[in-house]
Amino acid sequence: MKRSPVLPVLAALAALFFSACGIEDFIYLYPVVNIPHDPTSSEDESAKYFCFTTRDSENSSAEPDNFKGYEIYYRIYNTASARATDVSAISTANDSNPTGIVTVLTGRNYQRMTSTKRLTNYPLIPGTGTDRTVYIRLADYETVPSRIFAGALDVDSLPSIDSSEDLGIPLRTMDGLSDASDTAFRFDPEEFDSDDGDVSYSTSGDGCWYVQAYVVAYGYDGSYKSIYSEAKSLGAITLPLE
């Protein structure tokens, strides 16, 4: 029986279609799932830090050429109600379109956190092949400084760490800029202004500040376009109004 030339043509067109759509090259980044500490609502100064465990081993094994590390997005509020409204909306968006969540975060004026040691580097927390504990303290507490640490950490023994685990002092980003030498970019309540781009402000504030943060795994595709995992809430740290 003579073979119809239509079938191979259709097969070739189908292959071209799926290739052009990028289906064969779909890249999935595993989100953080282990968040052992939630500082939300805590008034205990020792507990005012963000913490999570990375999924470097899975991400680096699954996407060795595309996975690059983790980014933190934050926003500063002076009312719990405004924070709760945004958290609810972000949660809904995260469920419906997780890989597009960074667009939602930035649309609600969440900013990318940076640090004194990673000021011009992306991502904030570089990926490795080994899972690590990440600890972020925005304000000094007794002997523990304001720092981002990432490594095989024993949180209870801080600040006793290897120097390679110190990623520097966490910094704000405003209008796309951050500056390690300018104290305005520190997470210091004295530096928070109502018209700052990373601040949600109401004249009927709660008398304190809330810093809400999210973590996303970060990488890029074959065209060097940024890609992200779904976002995971790290909770909110309450800072005094000064």
C-alpha positions in Angstrom: 0.0 0.0 0.0 1.3 3.4 -0.9 2.1 5.6 2.1 0.4 8.9 2.2 2.8 11.9 2.3 0.4 13.7 4.6 1.3 11.9 7.8 5.0 12.7 8.0 4.2 16.3 7.1 1.7 16.5 10.0 4.2 14.9 12.4 6.9 17.4 11.4 4.5 20.3 11.9 3.5 18.9 15.3 7.1 18.6 16.4 7.8 22.2 15.2 4.7 23.4 17.1 5.6 21.8 20.4 9.2 22.9 20.1 8.2 26.5 19.3 5.8 26.5 22.3 8.6 25.5 24.5 6.8 22.5 25.9 9.9 20.2 25.5 12.0 22.8 27.4 9.6 23.4 30.3 11.7 24.2 33.4 10.4 23.6 36.9 12.0 25.0 40.0 11.2 23.4 43.3 9.8 25.9 45.9 11.0 26.0 49.5 8.7 23.8 51.6 10.5 23.7 55.0 10.0 26.9 56.9 10.8 26.0 60.5 10.2 29.4 62.0 7.5 31.9 61.5 8.1 35.3 63.3 4.6 36.6 62.7 3.0 38.2 65.7 6.0 37.4 67.9 7.0 40.1 70.4 10.1 38.2 71.5 13.1 40.0 70.1 15.1 36.7 69.9 12.4 35.3 67.6 12.4 38.1 65.1 14.1 36.5 62.2 13.2 34.7 58.9 14.3 31.1 58.4 13.9 28.4 55.7 15.7 25.4 54.3 16.7 25.5 50.6 16.0 22.7 48.1 19.3 23.1 46.3 19.9 19.3 45.9 16.6 18.8 44.0 16.8 22.0 41.9 20.5 21.5 41.0 19.8 17.9 40.0 16.7 18.6 38.0 17.8 21.8 36.3 21.6 22.1 36.7 22.0 24.7 33.9 19.0 26.8 34.9 18.7 26.9 38.7 20.7 29.8 40.2 19.5 30.2 43.8 16.8 32.1 45.8 15.4 35.6 45.9 13.6 37.3 48.8 10.8 39.8 48.2 9.5 42.0 51.0 7.2 44.9 51.8 6.9 47.2 54.9 3.5 47.9 56.4 2.3 50.0 59.2 -1.1 48.3 59.6 -1.8 44.6 60.1 -5.0 44.9 58.0 -3.1 46.1 54.8 -0.6 43.3 55.2 -3.3 40.7 55.6 -5.1 42.0 52.5 -2.0 41.6 50.4 -1.1 38.3 51.9 -4.5 36.9 51.0 -4.4 38.2 47.4 -0.9 36.9 46.9 -1.9 33.5 48.3 -4.8 33.3 45.8 -2.6 34.3 42.9 0.0 31.8 44.0 -2.5 29.0 43.8 -3.8 30.0 40.3 -0.5 30.9 38.6 2.5 30.1 40.8 5.3 30.6 38.2 3.9 34.2 37.6 3.9 35.1 41.3 6.8 37.5 41.1 4.8 39.7 38.7 2.0 39.8 41.3 4.5 40.6 44.1 6.1 43.5 42.3 2.6 44.6 41.2 1.9 45.1 44.9 5.1 47.0 45.3 7.1 44.2 46.9 10.8 44.8 46.4 13.8 42.5 46.0 15.9 42.2 49.2 19.6 42.6 48.7 22.6 42.7 51.0 26.0 44.4 51.6 27.8 41.4 50.2 25.4 40.7 47.3 24.7 44.2 46.3 25.3 43.8 42.5 24.9 40.0 42.5 21.9 37.9 41.5 20.3 36.0 43.1 20.5 37.1 46.7 21.2 33.6 47.9 23.3 31.7 45.3 22.5 28.1 44.7 24.7 25.1 45.5 24.3 21.4 45.3 23.6 21.0 49.0 20.5 22.0 51.0 21.2 24.8 53.6 19.5 26.7 56.3 19.0 30.4 55.6 18.7 32.8 58.5 17.7 36.5 58.0 17.8 38.9 60.9 16.8 42.5 60.0 17.9 44.1 63.3 20.8 43.4 65.7 19.8 41.3 68.8 22.3 41.0 71.6 25.4 39.2 70.1 23.6 38.3 66.9 24.1 41.0 64.2 21.7 42.0 61.4 22.8 39.5 58.8 21.8 36.9 56.2 23.5 33.6 56.9 23.2 30.5 54.6 24.9 27.2 55.4 24.9 24.2 57.7 23.6 26.5 60.5 22.7 25.8 64.1 20.4 28.7 64.6 20.7 28.4 68.4 24.5 28.9 68.2 24.6 32.0 66.2 26.7 34.1 65.5 29.2 31.2 65.6 29.4 30.5 61.9 31.9 30.0 59.1 32.7 33.2 57.3 31.6 31.7 54.0 28.1 31.5 55.4 27.8 35.3 55.9 26.0 37.0 53.0 26.1 40.4 54.6 23.6 42.9 56.1 20.1 42.7 54.6 19.3 45.8 52.6 16.1 47.4 51.2 15.7 48.3 47.5 13.9 51.5 46.6 13.3 52.8 43.1 15.4 50.0 41.8 18.4 51.0 43.9 20.2 49.9 47.0 23.4 51.3 48.6 25.5 49.6 51.2 27.0 52.8 52.4 23.6 54.6 52.9 21.8 53.8 56.2 18.5 54.7 54.5 18.7 51.2 52.9 18.9 49.4 56.2 15.9 47.8 57.8 15.9 50.5 60.5 12.5 51.9 61.5 14.1 55.3 61.8 14.7 55.2 58.1 11.2 54.2 57.0 9.2 57.0 55.4 5.6 57.0 54.4 6.4 57.8 50.7 9.1 55.1 50.3 8.4 52.8 47.4 8.6 49.7 49.6 6.3 51.1 52.3 2.5 50.7 52.7 1.5 53.6 54.9 -1.8 54.6 56.6 -2.3 57.7 58.8 -4.2 55.4 61.2 -1.3 53.0 61.7 -0.8 50.4 64.4 2.1 52.1 66.1 4.6 49.6 64.7 6.0 48.3 61.4 5.5 44.9 59.8 8.1 43.5 57.3 6.4 40.7 55.3 8.7 38.5 53.2 8.5 35.8 50.5 11.1 33.4 49.1 11.2 32.1 45.5 13.6 29.8 43.8 15.3 31.6 40.9 16.9 30.7 37.6 16.6 31.4 33.9 15.6 29.6 30.7 17.5 28.9 27.5 16.9 32.5 26.4 18.2 33.9 29.7 14.8 35.0 30.8 14.2 34.9 34.5 12.1 32.1 35.9 10.8 31.5 39.4 9.1 28.9 41.5 5.9 29.6 43.4 6.4 31.9 46.4 6.4 30.8 50.0 5.6 33.2 52.8 8.3 33.6 55.5 5.9 35.5 57.7 6.2 39.0 59.1 8.6 40.6 61.5 7.2 43.3 63.8 9.5 46.3 64.4 8.9 49.2 66.8 7.8 52.6 65.5 10.8 55.0 66.0 
